[in-house]
């Protein structure tokens, strides 16, 4: 689907990342592949099917809609919805054989009022303060009562600071809190999981039989041993020459200090190319790095291609790749690399290798 603007995803890279992580598992541990947000922009169903072919039997999504899409595309095994599902959609959860995160007494009452046989994973809050039963005696009592009313498939928590070196002490505390809750249960959950990608790579313990891997499957987040699987590309839509002193783009934020060759690229902030990359982004044309000049427009942006010897309409422009990675792009706009890839718009086509 190459044309104006597209992303290229190498499924073999994702498979290799998965196999690398698989080698690091403790005995009897399994991977739950996190494919929410369209697999961090890489294609939820495509990625899940590829990993299913390698034996992956556990997947995590954020919404019931994401879970349904996977089922309709033939994804088998367990699919856990990590986020909130409204009462009106609980029937769909059961119909498609999904599991629902259960994280409070209030939400438990909503699920119970549906009178549906909903399978759940119990969320425990060990310090993230987002979702989950408290990791204390009160929370433990609530979880124990739930065992009489729901089919509990798993118990889990989420580490808030596993990717921060100065957060190691707090992470260790979270793990101990969770471990205490698990040991205090009168029943044995089928699945216990707490480790996200960085938690897995840095704090994995064998008492948990499952690890939830997201960013490291896609080669994001400074995870060692894995590689990025996505490149983002566009095309030259115009080539023009300007004189010293002329301006480029909205607000005249860039003024040429010499005669320049300016190209327009068929991608903009409506495609997910952050406006914060105005006058500081970089692209690759014909193997050469070229700077973004002027403000990013909704559907296009401009680049100084003076140093590129030959360039014409239709030529490929690499927006995100080896020479200017998602991490580089994220640093330029003050965010994280997985916000960059998940922000790529749905109007950007995808080509799979």
N, C-alpha and C positions, 0 to 999 in steps of 0.2 A: 504493500500500500504506500509506496514511495510517491512523493509528489511535492506538495507545498511544505509539509512539516510532519515528521514521523519519528518514532523511537524504534530502535532495534534491540531486541532482547535475545540473548544467547541462553537457551534452556540448558545447554550442556554445561555452561559455567555454574548455573544454579544447582544442577545435579552434582557437579564436582564439589561444590561448597557443602552440600548435604552429606556427601560421602566422607568428606574431610571431618565434619563434625561427628559423624557416626563413629569414626575411629576413636574419638575422645570420650565416648559415653562410658559410664560405669556399667558394670555387669548388670544385665536385665533391664537397663534403661532404654526408653524409646523417645523418639523425637515427635513433638507436636509442632507441625509446621504452621506458622502464623501467616495466613494469606489474606488478612483483612485489608481493607482499602485497596482492593484489586491487586493483592500481593505487593503492596507498597509501590503500585504503579507498574508492576511487571506482568500483570494478567492473572487474576486469581485462579480461574479454572485451568488455564494452560499450565501454570506452575504446579497446582495441586495434582493434576493428571500426570505430569512428568515425575513428581515425587512419589505418587502412588505406584508408578511403574518400578520404583526402587524399593518398594515395600513399606512406604509410609502409610500408617493407618490412623493417624490423628491429625486433625486440622483445627485451627482457631480462626474465627471471623469476628467482626464487630457487631453485625446486624443480622436479623433473620433473613433479610433479602439477600445478603451475601451468601448465607448458607444454602438458600434455595437455588441460587445460581449454580453453586457447586454440584448439588444433587442432580439438577437437570442436565448438567454436562457429564454426568456419570461418575462423580467422585463418591467413593464408598468409605466405609469406616466411620469413625467418630468425628463429628463436627460440633465444636463448642462455640456458642455465641457468648462473647465476653461482655457485651454491652446490654443495655436495657431493651427489653421487648415489651411493647404495650399489650394489654390484655386482649385487644382485638386480634392480635397476631399469634396468640399462644396456640391456637388450633393448628396453624401452619407449622409451628415448631414440632408438634407431635406428628403431623401428617408427613413431614419430610425426615423424620427420625433424627432431629437435631437435639443437642443438649443445651440447656440454658444456665447461665451463671446466676447464682442465687446469693445475694449479698446483704440482705437485711430482713428483719422481722416484718417490716411493712411490705416489702416486695414478696415475701413468702405468703402473706395473706392474699395478695393479688393473684399469685400463681394458684394457690389453693382454691380460691373462689371460682376459678375456671373449671374445676372438677375434671381436669384432664391429667392423664398419666405422664407428666412432664419429667424427663430425666434432667438432673441438675449436677453442676459442680459448685461446691460451696466456696465462696471467696472469703478469705480471712484478711483483715486489715492489720498489718504488722508495723505500720508507720507511714504508709503512702498517704493515708487519709483521703482516699478517693472513693473506693467501694470496698465493702467487706464487713463481716462481723468482727467485733473487737477481739484481740488476742488476749483475752483474760477469762476469768471464771464466768462472768456474765455471758460473754460471747460463746464460750464452750457449752454452757447450758442451753443456749438458743439452738446451737447446732445439733445437740443431742435430741432435742425435741423434734427437729426437722427430720431426723432419721426415721421417725414414726409415721411421717406424712409424705415423704418424697423418696424416689429412687435416686439415691446419691451415688453418682458415678465417680466423683472426684472431689478433692479438697485442694485449694491452692491459695497462694498469695503472690504479691508482686513486689519486686525489689525496686526501690526508688532511686538508689544511688550507686548501683553496681558498676556504672561506667565512670565514676568519679573516684580518683585515688584518695582524696581526702574524706571520702564517704565510707571507707572500708570498715571502720568501727561500727558505724550505724548499720551497714549491710549485715555484718556478723550478728548484730543484735536482732535484726529482723529475722534472720534464719533461725536463731535460737528461740525466738518467740513462736515462730511457726512450728518448729519441731516440738515444742512443749504442747501446743494445741493438738497436733497429730497424735502424740503419745497419750494425751488425755482422753481421746475418743474411745467410746465403748465399742465402736464398730471399726472394721477395717475397710477404708475406701478403696475402690478399684484402682484409683489413680491419685498420686500425690505429686504436685508440681509447684515450684517456686521460681525456678531459674529462667530468666529471659536470656537473650544472647550473651550479654556481658556477664550476667550472673553464672551462666553455664561455663563460659571460658575462664572465669576467675574464682568462682565459689561453688562449684558443683559438688554435691554430696550424695552418697548412694542411698540415703533414706528416701529420697524422691525418685520415683520410678519413671518420671516423665520430665523432659525439658522443653520449654516453649521457645522455639527459635524463629526469629523474624529477620532482623537486620543482617545477621551473619549469613543467612541463606542468599542474600542479595549482594553481599560484598560491601556493605555499608557500615558506618559507625566505627571505623578504626578497628575492626575485628581482624586479628592476625590469622593468616593461613587461608584466607578466602579472597575472591576477586569480584569486582563489580561486573554485573551482567547486563547492564543497560547503557546504550548510547542514544543520544538525542540529536537528531539531524534536521536540517531544513535546506532550503534552496535559495540561490541568488535570484531576486526578482527584478533588480534594476542595477545598472552600472552608470555612474555619472562622474564628471570631473568638476571640481570646484576650485576657486582661486583663494589665495591667501586673504584672510579677513572675512570670508563668507562664513555663515553659521549653518549648523545642522540641527534639525529637529525642533520640537516644541520648546518654547521659552528661550531659544538661542543659547542653550546651556553649553554648547560646544562651538568655539570659534576656531577656524583653521588658522594655523600659524605658518602655512605654506600651501602651495598648490597640492591638491590631494585627489585621490581616486576614492570615491565613496560608493559602497554597494548597499543595497537594501536587502534585508533577509526576511523571508516569509514566515515570521513567528513573532508573537508579542505577548503581552501580559495576559491576554485572554486565553492563550495557549499554555499559560503557566510560567512563562519566562519572566522572572521577577523584575518589576520596575526598578528595584534597588540596584540592578545591574547597569543602570544608565551611567555611561562614562567610566565604567570600571570593569565591565564584563570582557570576556575574551572568547573568540571562536577560532576554528581552524579551517582554512581554505587552501586547497591544494598543498596540504602538508605544512602550511605556514600559519603561525599564530598571528591573529589580527585583533586590534582592540575595538570594542564597542564605543561609538561616539554618539552623543546626543541622548535624549531621553527615550526610553523604551515606549513604543506606541502600543495600542491595543492589539494590532494584528501584524506589526512589523517592527524592525529596528534597523539602525544603520551602523556600518562598520567601516573603519579606515582600512582600505585594501591597497593602499599606495605601494606597499612592499610586495604585493602579490603580482607576479609578472603577467600571468594570463588568467583572466576571470571573465565569465560571460553568464548571461541569464540561464538559469537551470543548473548551474554548478552546485555541487553538494557543499554544505556548510555544516561542520560538526560543532554543535552547541555544547554538548556534554560528552566527554570521552576521556581518553588517557591524558591528553595535554591540558585539559581543563575539566577536572572531575566534579562530581556532585559535592564533594568536600570543599573543593576550591570555590565553587559557586556559592555554597552555603557560607563560607567564611566571608566572601565579598558582601553578602547581604545581612550577615549577623544571625544566621539560623543554623539548623542542623541538616545534614545531607539527606535524611529521609523525609524531611519536609519538602525538599527540592523535588524528589522523584514522585512523591504522592500528590504534589500540586500540579503535575503535568495534566493539562485539560483532556477531557474525553474527546475533544475534536481532533486531537493529535492521534494519527493512526499508529498501528503497531505492526512491525515485521518481526517474525520469529525465525531464529536460526536453529 
